[in-house]
Amino acid sequence: MKFIEILRMAVGSLGVNKLRSSLTMLGITIGVFSVIGVMTAVSALRQSIETGLSFLGSNIIQIAKRPVGLADEGANRRRYDLRRDITLPQAQRFKELMEGWSDVVCLKTFNNDSLAQATYENRKTTPNLTFGGTNEHFLVANQYVVELGRNFTPEDVALIRSVAIIGQGIVSRLFPTEQPLGKLIKVAGHTYTVIGIFAEKGSSFGASGDDIVMVPITRYLADYGAEKRSINIATQAASQERYNDTLDKAITAMRIVRQLRPDQENDFEVYSNDSLIAAFAKVADVIGAGAFVISAIALLAAGVGIMNIMLVSVTERTKEIGIRKSIGARKASVLTQFLIEAVAISVMGGLVGIMLGVGAGNIIAVMLKASLVFPWFWATVGILVCCGIGVGFGFYPAWKAASLDPIEALRYE
């Protein structure tokens, strides 16, 4: 028999028992859906994080009291809370020690412990602004650009001036028809003169980079207090070749500033965009491994279901097989037909699982404001695995059907 005829017969046989075939496919669909859904969401988040971490700039080294991410949760939380805050005098001393090594030393602190809302006349922003204090190096260290007006100067910081640079989100809400420069806005009970406007930044990690107000760090600490407030530091290596040397110098300078003895471990964290991406990759790998184990169990159960349903099909069609073999059907043709049926059930279930998984994963990505992706690698792996399941679990029933004696099969009732 020609292959196309065998294929037509196999598909026709599946159509005879649509409910049974659909229920068998369901097991494959669930298994593939679980892994594709998780990996789609993880891929979208990974892409979003790698894009979003561009705010760190190139060759940037970050120093903070606490680590970023999951390391700052659970049992470790108290350990980091007990660390001394990085004070402004310490940060300024660090900046002095880095002279000759880095022209960029950004000092910054944010209102992570309270909400901030900006007002102008009778207009207000949402009460969840990013609000903080910084110095003249904020633009380079965080990949912002001043579109109108000017950046902070060392004099703004030294003289504790009440000036502010605002994002496009603030402009659209407070100054829809006015020029913001020179206007007085109020943030968290204090008044600031707008001297600059950031260019549009967009969103990353589900948060808008345009809903931001920054003031000189000295002004911020004077208005809101320096107690229980730690300064984050960002310094930039002159080149990738000098990155490791600058990193070593930054750690040494910070240990001097913190007055640590040689036998004491660092009481601060050092990280970069690469280290943050690597930290998320470890979490993503754990999630992926968990999804893979769950999917493997589901697919194994689905494979057993395929074998069971194919054995039932062989029993029901014993007389049909006998008639076909008695009129010249070869063993290979019968084997091929039943294998095609098993693979078809598995692959169709896999395709449905892939479509549902990609849809569900991207819905999660949209909810988290991440970009949409299609995990081609995992989709390809899913199809190949489904083919393998169809062949592996369908071979024995197909071989049993192909090995039937035509005389005995014709006598079967």
N, C-alpha and C positions, 0 to 999 in steps of 0.2 A: 504494500500500500504506500501511496505517496504520503509524505509528511503532512501536507496540508489537509489531506483527508483524515488522517489520524487526529490532527488538531481539531478539526471540525467535529468529529465524533466525541472527543473528550469534552469540549465546551458544551455540546448538546447534552451530554450525560449529566453535567453539573446543573444545567437548566431544568432538568426533570425534577430534581429535589432542591428547589430554591431555598426553602426554609432551613433545611439541614445544612446546605452549603454556607448559608449566611451565618448560622450559629457557629459553624466551624471557623469561618473567617473571623468572627468576633474575638476569639482568643488571640489570634495573631495581631489584630487591630489594637487591642488593649496593650499588648507587650510593646509594639512598635510606637504607639502613641506616647507611652510613658517616657521612653528614652528620647524620642524626637522632640517632644514638648519641653522637657527639661533642658536638653542641649540647645534648642532654639533660644530659649529664654537666657541661658547662660552665655551663649554666643553674642546675643544682642547686648547684654550687660557688659561683657568683656570689651566689645567694640566701643560701647559708650564710655567706659572707664578709660580705655586707652586714648580716646579722643579728648575726654574731659580733663585728663591729667596734663594736657598741654598747658594748663594754667600754671604749671610749675616752671615752664620755660625750659631752655636747654642748659645742661650742665649745672642745674640748680641743686644745692644741698640744703635741706630743711633741718632745723634743730628746734625741738619742742620738749616740753615737760613730759608729755604723754605720747605713746605711739598712736598711730592712726589705724582704725579698723577694729577687727575682732580681738586683737591682743589687749585692748583696753576694756575688755568686758569680763564679767564673772569674777573669779577668785583674784585675778590680777588687778582689779579696779582699785582696791584699797591700797595696794602697794604703790601704785602710781599717784594716788591721791596724797599719800604721805610725803611725796617728794617736795622739796622746796620749789617755790615758784621761781621762774626766771624773771628777775626784776629789770626795770628799765636801766638802772645804772650798770647792771651786769651786761645787758645787751649792748649798751653804748661802749663799755670796756671791751667787749668782744669785737666790736666794729673797729676800735682803735688797733687791736692786735692783728686784725686781718688786713691792715693797710700794707700795700705792696703785693698782696696775694689776690685780693679781689676788690674791684671797684664797685661792686654791687653788694651791699649788706642791707637787706630789707628787714625792718622791725615792724611787727604788726600784732594787734590783739583785737578780738571781736567780742560782741555782746552775746556770747553763746548761752548765757544764763538768764536772759530776759528778752522780751519782744521790743522791737523798735518800730516807730511809725513817724514818718515825716509829714509836716503840715506847712501850708503856705496860704495865708488868708483863710478862706473857708474851704479849701481843698485838702484832702488827706490821701495818703497812700495806704496800702494794706499794712497790717501791723506785724509783718514778718520780714522786714528788711534785713539785709546783711549790713551791719553797722559796726565800724571799728576805727581804730587809730593806726596810722602808719607813717612812713617817712617818704622821702623823694624817690626811693628805689622800688616802690610798690608796682609801678608800671612794668618794669623789666622782669621782676621776679614772678609776676602773676599774669603776664601776657595781656595787659590792658593798654589801651591807647587813649590819650586825651584828644577828643575830636574838636572841642572848642574850649577856649580859655587857656589855662596853664596848669602845670603840675605843681606839687608842693616844692618848696625850696628848703634848704637847710635853715634859713632864717625863720620860715614858718614854724618849724619844729622848735628851734632855739627860743623863739619869742612867744611860744605858746599861743599862736594866733587862732582865732575862732573862724576858720575858713573850711570849706568843704568842696569835695569833688563828688558829683552825683552821676548815677547811671541813667541810661535811656528810659528805664521803667519809671524812675522818679520824674523825669522830664515830662513824659506823656501824661502822668496823672496830675502833677502840680502846675505845669506850664504848657498846657495844650496850645495856647495862642500867644505866649509871651516868650521873651528872651530870658533864660534863667540867670545868666551871668550878672553878678552884682546884687542879686535878690537875697533876702534874708529868709531862711527856712528854719523851722524848729524841729529838732529831733530829740525825743525823750526828755523834753523839758528845757533844752538848751538851744540857743540861737546861733546859726552859722551863716556866713556869707558865701555864696556859691562862686567859686573862682574857676571851676573847670567842669567839663562834661565828658564822661567816658564814651568812647565809641561803642556801638552795639556789640555785645559779647555773646548773647545766646544762652542756652541752658546746658548744664552738665550735671549728672547725678540727680536729675529730677528737680534741680533748683535753678532759678534764673540768675544769670550773672549780671543782669541789668538792674535788678532791684537792690542797689548798693549805694551807700553813703560812706565816704571815708573822710576823716579829719586828721590833722597832725596828731601823732601818738601822744605827745606831751599834753595837748589840749584835751584829748580823750581821757587820759588818766587824771587830769586836774578836775574834769567835770564829773567823772563817774568813779573815781577812786582807784588806787593802785593795789589796795589790799585784796588778797585772794584772786589776783589776776596775773596770769603768766604771759610773758612775751614770747611769741614765735619769731624765729630768725631764719631768714633765707639768704644764702650767699651763693655767688655764681663763680665757677671756675672760668679762667680766661679762655680755655680751650678744652677739648676732650682729652688731649694729651696731658694736660695739667690737672685733670679732674681728681685723680687719686692723691696727688700731692696736696691739692687744696683741701680735700676731704681730711687727710691726716692733720693738716695745719688747723683746720676748723675744730676738730676734736680736741687737739692739744690746747688751742686757745680757750675752748669752752671749759676744759678741765682746770685751766689756770683761773679763769673767771669764777668758777664754782669752788675754787680752793680745795680741790680733791688731792689726797695723798696718792702716791704711786700704787699703793696696795688697794685703793678703793675703786670700785667699779663706777662706770658712768651713771650719774643720776639725771640723765637727759636722753632723749632719743634723737637719732640721726637717720634721715631717710631721704630718698629721691623718688622721682617718678618711676624709675625702673624697679625700685624696691616695693613700691605700692602696687604696681602691676603684678609683680611676682607674688606678693601676698594674696592678691585676689585670685591669681591663677591657682594657688594651692587650694583655696576654698572651692573654686570651680571644679578642680580635679576631684575633690572629695564628693561634691554633689553629683558629678558625672559618674563616679564609680558607684555611688549608691543607686542612681537611676539605672545603671547598667545591670547591677545585681538583680534589682526588682524586675527589670525587663527580661533578663535571662530566665528567671523562674517562670514568668508569665509565658514566655515563648516555648519553654520546655513543656509546660502543661498544654499549650496549644498544639505543639508537635505531637504529643501523645493523642490528643483529640483527633488530629488529622489521620494518624495511623489507625485509630479505632474506626473512624468513619469510612476510611478506605477499605478496611477489612469487612465491614458491614456491606459496602457496595460490591465487593468481590463476591460475597455470599449471595446477595440478591441477584447478581447478574451471571451466576455460574452457567445457566443454560445458554444465555446469550454468548458467553465466551466459547462454549462448546460448539455452537452453530458456526461462529466465525472461524474457529480453528478447523472445523470439519470441511469448510469450503476453501481452505487454503491460507488463512491468516497465519503469519509466522509468529513465533514466540516473541521476537523483538518488537513486532508491531503492537502486540497486546501489552507488553511491558512498557513501551513508550507511551501508549494511550493513558494508562493508569498513572504513570509518573507525571504526565502533563496535567492530569486532573489534580493531583496532589500539589504540584508546583503552582498551578493556576489559583487554587484556593488560598495558598500561602501568600503569593505575590499580591493578589487583589486585596487581601486583608492588610498586607503591609502598606500598599498604596493609600488605602483609606486611613490607616494609622498615621502615615506621614503627613497627609493633608490636615488631619485633625490636630496632630502634634505641632505642626508649623503654625497653624492658626492659633492654637492655645498659647504657644510660646510667645508669639508676637503680640497677642492681647496683653500678656503679662508685661512685655517690653514696653508697650504703649502706656500701660498704667504707671510704669516706672519712668516714663519719658525717655526711653532708650530708642535707638534706631531699629528699624525693621530689618531682619536678616532671613536668609534661607540657608540652612545648614547643609550645603551640597554634600560634604563629606559624610555626614551622618545619614543623610537620605540614601546615598549610594551604598553605604554599609548596610543600612536597613533592608534594601532590596536584595543585596547579595545574601544576607542572613536568611531572608525569607525563602530565597531560592534553595539555599542549603537545607533549610528545615523541610521544604517540600520534597526534595530528593532524599534526604536522610530518613525521614519518617514515612515517606511514601514508597520507598524501594521495596520493603518486605511485602506489603500488600500487592504491589505491582508484580513482583517476582512470583508470588503465590498464584496470582491470576494467570500469568504467562506459563506457569508450570502445570496447569490443570490438564489432565488427560481428556481429550475431546469426547471419547466414548463415555467416560464416567460423568463428564459435565453434561452431556445430553440426557443422561438418565436421571440427573439430579432433579428433585422435586422440592 
